[in-house]
């Protein structure tokens, strides 16, 4: 009986052992795809999964610079959200065994102030002072963008032989034109054209005289000393073809010209049947807009009326002069006006340079001061929170105190040093622009004064 019981017991053990080994055979050969995502499946592949902590060790992140740290978003209770009670409640939830770095991080998540506006203001600040006032037209040396053409049309009709105070109108006009030309911008394009200088004032020569218009000089303002020579052979002769002379001006103007001015010196009205009013209007409305000025030299009332119409239609002005001195004064008047324009330009530019410089300096000073105030405020809040933690935990954390002090010092000195650097750059730029404007204005004003002598 006992042997039979032992036999049954042994048989049962063998059977159970066989059952317990069967699943191992199946799992080693068959993988159920439906269970591939179940929670116990990763156990089969643990050798292929990288531990996150290993990833940090093998691929360390580049530490943030102090500037990048200050560009991070603010803490939950920063600025107007500060609430001491809520801060302390949040601190109560912290474990008591954190490292100093962890404590600092937690404190900043709560109380770090928002420096982003100040950092961005400093990083993107434009220190260059810029003043771009348009210079007066007709300056002694024109900007490269300006291409000025000045046409002088001289009446050489027979009536210019008449004398005023012992000097012929022609001689007075030649002298005045030479003085005027010598004062023109050195890089302006200048042309001198005469009309009515052929034939005689008799009826038989009218056609030839009315067709006579000739450009006797074309060059730069710096070359106008040649005008005296080319004028020597011009003598009063025939009729007065003003319209024909104005029409010929078109061929004298360079297509690249940006500004064109015509000065017509005449002692009388059109006598060749042309329509100078219409031609002056066409010049003024052409692609290269041309302003037509008429200088009436000892012209009677009726002649003045007609010549004024020509000037008006040409967008210019009519000026009546009675003698050679008044003719010279008129041609000098443009320089007296220009001298005033340069003075205004200089004073306006100097004022704008100073104002812009001071405005930029003000923005820098305010940004620097506000950032420093914020750094002090943040430090006070962080220090109070640290003291609360130390009191709660019953032990000091000196390393955290050092870290928040260093943060404050960096933010404070960054604001000071960056502000000082930008302030100096603005000051240098503003002073340079001011000096450049002053020098250019003074030079042109002095040149004009010298040329008026």
Buried (B, 14 or more C-beta within 10 A) or exposed (E): EEEEEEEEEEEEEEEEEEEEEEEEEEEEEEEEEEEEEEEEEEEEEEEEEEEEEEEEEEEEEEEEEEBEBBBBEBBBBBEEEBEEEEBBEBBEEBEEEBEBEEBBBBBBBBBBBBBEEBBEBBEEBEBEBEBEEEBBBBBBBBEEEBBBBBBBBBBBBBBBBEEBEEEBBBBBBBBBBBBBBEBBBEBBBBBBBBBBBBBBBEEEBBEBBBBBBBBBBBBEBEEBEEBBEEBEEBEBBBBBBBBBBBBBBBEBBEEEBBBBBBBBBBBBBBBBEBBBBBBBBBBBEEEBBBBBBBBBBBBEEEBBEBBBBBBBBBBBEBBBBEBBEBBBBBBBEBBEEBBEBBBEBBEBBBEBBBEBBEEBBEBBEEBBEBBBEBBBBBBEBBBEBBEBBBEEBEEEBEEBBEBBEEBBEBBBEBBBEBBEBBBEBBBBBBBEBBEEBBEBBEBBBEBBEEBEE
